[in-house]
Amino acid sequence: MIGAMPRFAANLTMLFREMPIQARFAAARDAGFDGVEMLFPYAHSLPELQTALEDSGLPMVLINTPEPGWGEGARGRAALPGAEAQFRDEFRTACAWAHHLGAGMIHVMAGLATGDAAWRTYIDNLRWAAAEAPDRMLTIEPVNAADMPGYFLNDFDLAARVLDAVGAANLRLQFDAYHAHRITGDVMGTWARHRHRVVHVQVAGAEGRHEPVKGAIDYPAFFERLDADGYTGVVSAEYLPAGDTQDRLSWMGQAQSGDK
């Protein structure tokens, strides 16, 4: 049986897309979520987001660093040699938005890069960011190469080496079970090796990245493992609903009740 775990957050960039962004906060609250996260809040009105967030009573758990070139294929800048100044400007923007939205964590996106120069740039930028925002928790997230070809941080062991090289207490691992499955094929084993580094968990079904239900990932067992291992953070629903979001949330109630 699952005890007080898990506490779920809704990724409002992906969930409740059948309604305007401002309405998604209340929808997440009414659906039973304990918090929200957004990938990129920057294209929206900050005052409107603040009002919707305050009215919902939910905390903003996490936002990403900005990526204004997402539509053109860009995926962050932390590991891009020669883009240090732009990365630092965008990181300061993320810190300002995190402050105004009360976001406890910022996911620092690595970008499309490879090689020794990218490694050095990534480490230097992460050390700078951790020192620039000592009171903010920062995360890095391995992303599978099939979904995001060329992304620098495409492996959990690489992420561990990065965290060790940076050596900052406020830089931790963001564990996405969907990406763990696509990268290693062994969600449980990957969690066991890296759970001591994890500060934030995300879930989606495999294959398809829909609801975390029956499929290649045994989510009831995974949620039980989180509880047994004493994970006290939030589990974020970061998936693409296969239909209307509200109509397909039975998985969450089952997880919270411990049903198989």
N, C-alpha and C positions, 0 to 999 in steps of 0.2 A: 504493500500500500504506500502511496505517496503521502507525506505529511503536509507541511505548510507549503511545499513546493508543488508545481512551479508557479511563479508569478509571471504572467504573460504581458508583453507589450505589443502593440500593433504598429507595424511599419506603415505609416499613412501615405507613403509614396506608392505603395503597392496595394494596400487593402482599401476597401470602400471607395474604389475609383468610380463607382456608379453615382457618386455625389460630389458636390464642390468641396474643395480642400477644407474650407472653414467648417463644414458640417461633419467632417470625418472625426473630429475630436470627440464630439458628443456621441457619435455612433459607436466609437471605440469604448467609451465609458459605459454606454447602455448595453454593449455586448459582453461586458464583464472583464475587459482588459484593465490591467493595473498601471499602464503607462503607454507612452507612444514614442516613436522615433521617426525621423524623416531623413531621407538621403540628402536632398538638397533643398533646404527651405528658401534659398536666396532669391528665387524668382517670384516669391509671393510677398504680399504686404506684411512687413513685420508687425505693425500694430494690430492688423486683423488676426494674425497668427497668435499673438499674445492674448488678445481678447478671447479667442476660441479656446485656447489652452487654459486660461484662467477659468472660464465658464465651465469647462469640462471637469476641472478638479484633478486632472491627471498630470503627472510629471512628464517632462520631455527627457527621455533617457539618453538619446544619442543623436548627433547629426554628423554628416561627413564634411570634410574640407571641400571648398567649392570646386566645381569643374565646369567652367563656362563653355568649354569646348566639347562637352559630352556628345552632343548631336553630331559632331564631326569626328568622333572616335577617340577623343582624348579621355584618359582615365586617371587623372591626377598628375602630380608633378614632383613628389618627394624624392624620387629616384632619378630624375632627369637632369643629367649634367648640363649646366648652362642656364637652367631655369630656376636657380636658387632665389633670386630676387622676387620672381613672380610667386614661387611657393611661399615665401615668407609673408608677402603681402596678403595672399589668400588665407594663410593660416591665421594671421591677425584678424581678418574678416570673420573666420570661423569662430575665433575666441569671442569676438564682440557679439555675434549672433547667439552663441552658446550662453553668454552672460544674460542677454535679454530674454532668452527662452528658458533659462534655468536648466539647460542641458548639462548633465553630469559628465558626459563623455563626448569626445571628438574622434571620429575614425579618420586617420590620416592616410589618404590614398597614395599609393606608390607611383602609379603611372606605368606606361609602356616603355620598358627599358631593359637592357641586359649588359652583362660584363662588369669588369672591375671598377670602371669609372662610375657606373650606376650604383654599385655597392658602396663606394666611398661617399658618393653624394647622398645616398639614402641615410647612411649612418650619421653623417654630419648634420643633415637637415633634421633628423629625429632628435639628435642631441640638442640642437638649437631649440626645437619646438618644446621639448620637455623642460628646458630651462626657461623658455619664454612664458610658459603657462604652468608653473609649479603646482598650482592649486586645482588644475584640471586633469582628469584622467584621459589619457590618449590611448588609442587602440590601433593595432595593425591587423589586417585580415588576409590570410591566404585565399586566393581566388583561383578556381580551376582553369586550366589553360584552354579547355574546349569552349567554355562560355566567354572567356576573355583572353584571347590569344595575345601573347606578348607582354602580359602583365608581369611586372618584376617579381612580386611576392606571390609565387605560385606553388608553394610547398610549405608544410608545417615545420619541417626540420630547418628550412631556411629561415622561417620566422623565429624559431628558437635561437638561431645563431645571431640574428639581428638584435633580438632583445638582450642577449648576453653582451653583444658588442656595445650597445648603447648604454646599458646599465643604469637606466633611470627608473625610479620607483613608480613614477606616474605614467609609464608606458607598458601596456599589457597586451595580451592576445585576445582578439575577437574570434570566437570559435563558431563558425557556421557549419552545422552538421551536413547540410546539403553539399557544400564545397568539400568538406572532409570526405564524404562518400565519393565524390567525383575525382578527388585527388588520390586517395589511398585505397578506396574500397573497403575500409575498415573504420567505421565511425567510433566504435567502442574502443578499439585499440589506440586510435589517434587521440581520443579523449584521455585515456589512461596515461599516455606518454606526456601530454601537454596540459592537463587540467590545472596544474599548479601555477600556470602562467595566465589562465583565463580570467577575464573580468566581465565578459559579455558573451552571451550565446544567442545564436539565431537558428531558425529551423525552417525547412521547406521540404516537401516530399520529393522523392526520387523514384522514378524519373519524372521529368516534366516541371518541377519546381512549383507544384501546386500545394494543396493542403497537406500538412504533415500527418498522413494517415497510412493505411496499409500500402506497402511498397518495399523498395529495396532497403529502406532504413526502418528498423524496429523502434518506432518512437515510444511506445509504452515502456519498453525496456530502457531506452535512453533517458527518459524522464525519471524513471526509478533510479537509474545510476546517478543522475545529477543529485537527487535527494540523498542517496546513500553516501555520496562523496562529500556532502556538506556544501554544495554550491548554493550560495545565497543571493546570487545576482538575478537579473531579469532574463527571461527567455523571450526573444523577439520573434514574432511571426512575420518573417520576411519572405513572402511567397506571392505568386501570381494566382489569385483565386480562379478556380475552374468555372465559376459562375458568379452569381450574386454573393458578395462576401458574407452577409448576414445569414443566408440560407445554408451556408456550408461551414458553420462554426461548431458543429457537434464534437469535433475532435478535441476542442479545448475543454469542454465540460467533462469529457471522458478522462482526459489527462489529469484534471484537477481532482476528480473523484477516485482516481487510481484504477479505473476500469480498463480491462484488456480489450 
